[in-house]
Amino acid sequence: MGAEPENTLRSFRRAEREGLDGIELDLHLSKDGALVVMHDATVDRTTDGSGAIGDLTLDELRALDAGQGERIPVFEEVLAAVSPELPIQAEIKDARAARVLAGVLRERKLLDQVSVLSFHDDALREIHELLPEARTVLVAGRTGRDLVERARAVGSRLVSLELGKLCLDTVEDCRRAGIDVMAWTVNTPQELALARALGLTGAVTDLPGTKRMVEATAAPAEGTERAAGIGRLRRRRAW
């Protein structure tokens, strides 16, 4: 979103062209049940329209300009727009989307490519129940003492946390439990330095140039590796 209209096919193609390690997108359900790719629950901020996604049909959503002439995509269009080798983190914003997403992942055999993220424990629990082999990622804005228990309860071996609220104790608690930690959002050298100091597995960025910053500042022994979000900060797999 720092370089292109967010959650659009244009932005995802740009991310792949720039060599980022994966893309992250956000999912809601339209009024008629389509898996709509958008961050907010309403279209007001990122389009020329207004109203809640859940109150609009896909045709009504399609009529909106999402920036530079881009249209609001559905999840299936993103799959077609990027390489099948590109990792995708699909974040469930609307918990109702969990069952629909699970169906798409099962029918299209996407479990090797797509990880499912959410702030909603119930949505991740439903995904885990419907698709026990799916990779789930717990997203949390707070880092309470119950974080490890919450991650285990929804089958997540990776958590995605807000960088500004992270501390080393939280990272170490997760690591002792066999849970990796990535963070959002890393856009500046200072934020990258903090992510490295915390020993994070990876990070999410708004800017395509962050990948080059990761590579330019990596110690020779560290290297980088493919990951969802942006380049690896440590040489290990997240899942």
N, C-alpha and C positions, 0 to 999 in steps of 0.2 A: 504493500500500500504506500510505501515511501516513494515509489517510482511510477506506478501505474494505478488505475482505478482498482480498488481492492475487491477481491473475490470475483474477478472477471476472467474470462478465458485469456484475455490479453495479458493479465498479470501472471497467470500460471505459465503461459508460454514464455514470457520474459524470464521468469525464474528458472525454467529449464534451460533456456538459451544461455543464461548467465552462469550456468554450471552449479547452481545450488543443489544441495543434497536431497531435497524433497520439498513438497509443498504442504501447507496447512490450509484447510478451508473450513467453513462453518455451515451448518445445515439447519434449516427450518422446514416445516411442511406448509405448503400453500393450502388455500381453502379446499382445493380439490385433490389434495394428497400428494403433490409432487415434491421431491426432495430439492428444495431451493437453496442455492448457495449464496448466503449472505450472513454477515456478522450480527447485525442488529435485528431485533424483533419487528422493527418498522422499517419502511423504505425511505423515511424522511431524510436521513443524513447522507446517504450515498446515491440517491437517484433524484430525478426531477418530480417525483410523485410524493404521496403521503399516505399513511395508513399502515395498519399491521399486516404482516405477511399472511398470517392465518385468516385474515378477512378478505384476501384477494385471490382470485383464480390465477392459474399459470398464465393464461392469455392476458389478463390484466397486468400482471407483473412483466410480461414480455414487452408490453407497450412502453415501458419506462426506459429512460436513458440512465445507465449506471456509470456514465463518465466516458467521454471521448467516443460516443456512439455505441458503446458496449451495452449488451443486454444482460439481464440477470440470468445466469446459467443454472441449469439443473445438474445434479451430481453426475448423471450419465454423460453429459456433454463434456465435463472436465475429464472423465476417463478417456473419452475419444480424442481429446485435444492434446494430451501429453503422452509421453512414451510409457508403455506398460511396465517398464523397468524403473520408473521414477516413483519412489516411495511417497505415499499420500497419508497425511494425518487428517482424518475427517472428524471434526468436532461437532458433537450433537449439542446445539443450543436449545432446541425445542425437544423436550423429552419424548414427545409423541413420535418423533422421527426414528426412534431406536428400532422399532420392529420393521419399519419400511427399509431402513438401511441394512438391517440384518438380512432381509430377503434379497436385496441386490447383491450383497457380498457373497451370499451362498450361491445364488443362481449364476453369477459371473465368475465364481471361483477367484475372488480377489483377496483372500486372506493373506497371501504372501506380499501383496502390494500395499494394502490399506490397514492402517491402525485406527482404532476408534477412541476418540478423546471425549471427555465431558466433565463439566462441573457437577453434573447431576449423577449422584451415586446410583439412583434407581435406574437411569438409562444404561449405565455401564453394567449394572447387575443383570439387566434384561438381555443385553448383548451377550454377556458371559453365559447366561443360561441357554440362549438360543444357539449360540456359536461358541462352545467351550474352547475351541482352538483359536479364536480371534485374539489379537493383541489389543488390550485395552489400556488406556492411559488416563489416570486420574488427574484432572486439572483442579488446582486449588489456589484461591487467593489468600488464604490464611494457612499458617503452618502450625496447627495445634498439636498437642501430644497424641491425638488420635489419628494422625495422618497415616502412619504405617498400618494401623488396623483397618482404616478405610480402604487403603489400596489393596490389602489382602482380601478384603471382603468382596471386592469387585473384580478380582483376578488380575490386578495390574502389577507389573514388574517395573513400571516406569511411571514417574509422576512429573507433571509439568507445573512449575511454580513461578510466582512473580519474583523476578530477580531482586527488586528493591526490598522485599520482605524476607529474603532468604538469609539464613545464618549457617555457619559451619556445623553447628550441633544438629540441625535438621538434616543436612546432607549426610552426616555420619550415621545418624539414627537410621536413615533409609538404607544406606549402604550395608550396615550390619544386618539388616533384614533382607538383603538380596534385592533391593529396589534401587534402580537408577534414578537420577534426577536431571532434568533439563529445565531451562528457565526461559521466560519471556519478560521483557524484550531486550535484545542486545543489538544496539545500533551505533554505539560510540566506542572509541578505544577504552574509555574508562569502564564502560559496562563489560566489555570483553575481558579486561584485566580482572574484574571482580569475578566473572564466570570462571576464569582460569584458576583464580585463587581458591575458589570453592571446590574445584575439581569436578565440575559438572560434566555429564556425558555429552550434552549438546545444548543448543540454544535456538530460539526463534528470533528472526530479524525481519524488519520491514524493508531493509535496503539490500539490493543485490550486491553492492560493494563490500558488504560485511564478510562474505566468503573470502574475498581477496585479502581482507584485513586479517582474517584468521590464519590464512596460509602465510602471509608475510611476517606475522609475529610468532609463528609456531617455532618452538625449539627444534633443532634437527632430529632429536630422538622421538619427538612426539608424532609428527606427521598429522595427516587428517584421514578421515574415513567417511564413507557415505552414511547419511543419517536423515531422519525426518527433521525438518526445520532447517538449520544451517549446519556448517561443517562441524565435525566432531572436535571436541576440546580435549578429549583423552582417547587413547587408542584402545577402544573396547566397544563391543556391541551393546546396544541398549536393550535389545530383546532377542 
